[in-house]
């Protein structure tokens, strides 16, 4: 079972980058509060939830932090995969090395979702 501790997947310093969300990394505290790198409150997993058990709340807090903290790396990886897939498709056609247009479409769809465009 996941144990709620200071869960930090990424120690990336987001610097002074202007962003519409609270600066990364986020971490989950034992009280299920999620805080930013400065220790400022972001969210609480258990507020208003009476039917969820503590193990599930702990797991959700940890999962939220992992997802949020890894988001920039996932987007970067998808963008690189998109560039690669487009180059392979342009040079060799859609059937080269098992890469096909549906793979590129999945990459584009995942990037759109990650960027809040869907």
MOJO-V152629 format. One record per residue. N is the residue number from 1. PHI is phi as a letter, one per 20 degrees, with the letter a starting at -180 (* if undefined). NEAR is the number of other ideal C-beta (glycine too) atoms within 12 Angstrom. Layout:
# MOJO-V152629
N_PHI_NEAR ; N_PHI_NEAR
This chain:
# MOJO-V152629
1_*_11 ; 2_f_20 ; 3_d_14 ; 4_f_28 ; 5_c_16 ; 6_f_22 ; 7_e_32 ; 8_c_23 ; 9_e_24 ; 10_c_24 ; 11_d_15 ; 12_g_20 ; 13_e_13 ; 14_e_22 ; 15_l_11 ; 16_d_7 ; 17_g_12 ; 18_f_8 ; 19_b_14 ; 20_f_8 ; 21_d_19 ; 22_f_22 ; 23_g_26 ; 24_e_31 ; 25_e_33 ; 26_d_39 ; 27_b_35 ; 28_e_38 ; 29_e_27 ; 30_g_20 ; 31_e_20 ; 32_m_32 ; 33_f_26 ; 34_d_40 ; 35_c_29 ; 36_e_25 ; 37_f_24 ; 38_e_15 ; 39_n_16 ; 40_f_15 ; 41_f_18 ; 42_d_27 ; 43_a_27 ; 44_c_19 ; 45_f_31 ; 46_e_24 ; 47_g_16 ; 48_m_10 ; 49_d_16 ; 50_d_9 ; 51_e_9 ; 52_e_17 ; 53_f_14 ; 54_f_21 ; 55_f_16 ; 56_f_19 ; 57_f_30 ; 58_f_27 ; 59_f_22 ; 60_f_27 ; 61_f_38 ; 62_f_31 ; 63_f_22 ; 64_g_30 ; 65_f_37 ; 66_f_25 ; 67_f_23 ; 68_f_35 ; 69_f_31 ; 70_e_25 ; 71_g_29 ; 72_g_26 ; 73_f_21 ; 74_f_23 ; 75_f_21 ; 76_f_18 ; 77_f_18 ; 78_f_27 ; 79_f_21 ; 80_f_16 ; 81_f_22 ; 82_f_26 ; 83_f_18 ; 84_f_21 ; 85_f_30 ; 86_f_21 ; 87_f_15 ; 88_f_23 ; 89_f_23 ; 90_f_15 ; 91_f_13 ; 92_c_16 ; 93_n_12 ; 94_f_19 ; 95_d_13 ; 96_f_17 ; 97_l_14 ; 98_m_11 ; 99_e_25 ; 100_c_18 ; 101_f_18 ; 102_f_15 ; 103_f_24 ; 104_f_24 ; 105_f_18 ; 106_f_18 ; 107_f_29 ; 108_f_23 ; 109_f_17 ; 110_f_23 ; 111_f_26 ; 112_f_17 ; 113_f_16 ; 114_f_24 ; 115_e_18 ; 116_m_11 ; 117_e_11 ; 118_d_10
